[in-house]
Amino acid sequence: MDKRQMLNFTVGPVMSSEAVREIGAEQVPYFRTAEFSALMFENERLVKEFARADEDARVCFMTGSGTASMEAAVINIFTTRDKVLVIDGGSFGHRFVEMLEIYEIPHSVIKPAFGHGVTEAQLAEYDGKGYTGFLVNIDETSVGVLYDIRLISDFCKRNGIFLVVDSISSFLCDPFDMKDLDVQVMITGSQKALACPPGISIIVLSPAAVQKVYSNKPKTMYLDLKLALKNGERGQTPFTPAVGTLRQIHRRLKEIEAAGGVETEIARIGGLAKYFREKLREFDLPFTIVSNSRPNAVTPISPREGVSANQIFLTLKDEYGIWVCPNGGDLKDKVFRVGHIGALEEKDYDTLIRALLDMRDRGLL
Ligand SMILES: *Cc1c(COP(=O)(O)O)cnc(C)c1O
């Protein structure tokens, strides 16, 4: 294998481009400088552009994994006076529910069936019931289900509900227009389709969300977005950020821009997902794709009865040097996932398919 040393089809951290990895080998510069501020302004501009955010939207770069920004969004946007609807369709949705419990924010939970999105009828039950907020992980990465953002957006628009979207594994993968969809807060992270090391998560705030942040007083210092917004005005962060990762994000955003922008990247990732799913069919592998609403970032797969999904993950890792993404908990033996994000090409999927065919020949599938 080449010097990437592994072939990684997980959903994060994923493989990075050569240029992004080169930055990882450089010294980390001091950051209270005009040069770093200029880089951060460009990061903000490109994230806004790729999220199709309002011109007056703002971006906070948080040092912490995606969960830090999920928590920051919950406590800076909502208070105990809100009434929030949350979709709990997997481990990431459940994380939002736990946050609402910790901060004692009144909420109701919608639980979709395994492998399914939410339906218009399910949402209609909550029409006109005084909800003020909506929380959704638009790609529930844990089970590989993409919710219908248009349906959710329409529901929120007609009820005047503040919509907060965890788009951590969907940003740059699935079509998304923050302004058109009236999404007030969008969250993403460095180690998914941005294909950088973990360490930075990103919160895009609509003008209305910026106002809300300035009017709330969450009991936190590190996650107080007022500080992030204030410092962001001069291209800085309140505390020492993951400077190296922010430089890598800058390189990656510029790469995407140079290659044609967000549509091109979405088409590239969608193309890889399609390629892999077609190969599964072509070679008639004994697998079922267990989602009826598939995101571009990931394909969730169940092996046939009697074959352990976790054992497939282990065998691929230990005997073939290929990493797919295992599931945990109840799904450990039932589901593994194949990601389509990061520096991957069609030939990498050919390698994966060859390994799976070899495993089938060995009687392991
Ligand atoms: C990866 C991911 C997260 C963030 O998890 P961290 O481990 O905190 O980075 C949150 N939500 C979704 C939908 C994700 O895919």
The ligand as a MOL file (V3000), in Angstrom:
LIG
                    3D

  0  0  0     0  0            999 V3000
M  V30 BEGIN CTAB
M  V30 COUNTS 15 15 0 0 0
M  V30 BEGIN ATOM
M  V30 1 C -19.4820 12.8480 13.8340 0
M  V30 2 C -20.7820 13.4590 14.2270 0
M  V30 3 C -20.9020 14.2540 15.3700 0
M  V30 4 C -19.7580 14.6860 16.2220 0
M  V30 5 O -19.1250 13.7960 16.9780 0
M  V30 6 P -17.7420 14.1760 17.6620 0
M  V30 7 O -17.1800 12.8340 17.9800 0
M  V30 8 O -18.0380 14.9900 18.8540 0
M  V30 9 O -16.9440 14.9470 16.6380 0
M  V30 10 C -22.1370 14.7940 15.6780 0
M  V30 11 N -23.1950 14.5650 14.9000 0
M  V30 12 C -23.1220 13.8410 13.7910 0
M  V30 13 C -24.3380 13.6600 12.9600 0
M  V30 14 C -21.9050 13.2520 13.4140 0
M  V30 15 O -21.8270 12.5190 12.2950 0
M  V30 END ATOM
M  V30 BEGIN BOND
M  V30 1 1 1 2
M  V30 2 1 2 3
M  V30 3 2 2 14
M  V30 4 1 3 4
M  V30 5 2 3 10
M  V30 6 1 4 5
M  V30 7 1 5 6
M  V30 8 2 6 7
M  V30 9 1 6 8
M  V30 10 1 6 9
M  V30 11 1 10 11
M  V30 12 2 11 12
M  V30 13 1 12 13
M  V30 14 1 12 14
M  V30 15 1 14 15
M  V30 END BOND
M  V30 END CTAB
M  END
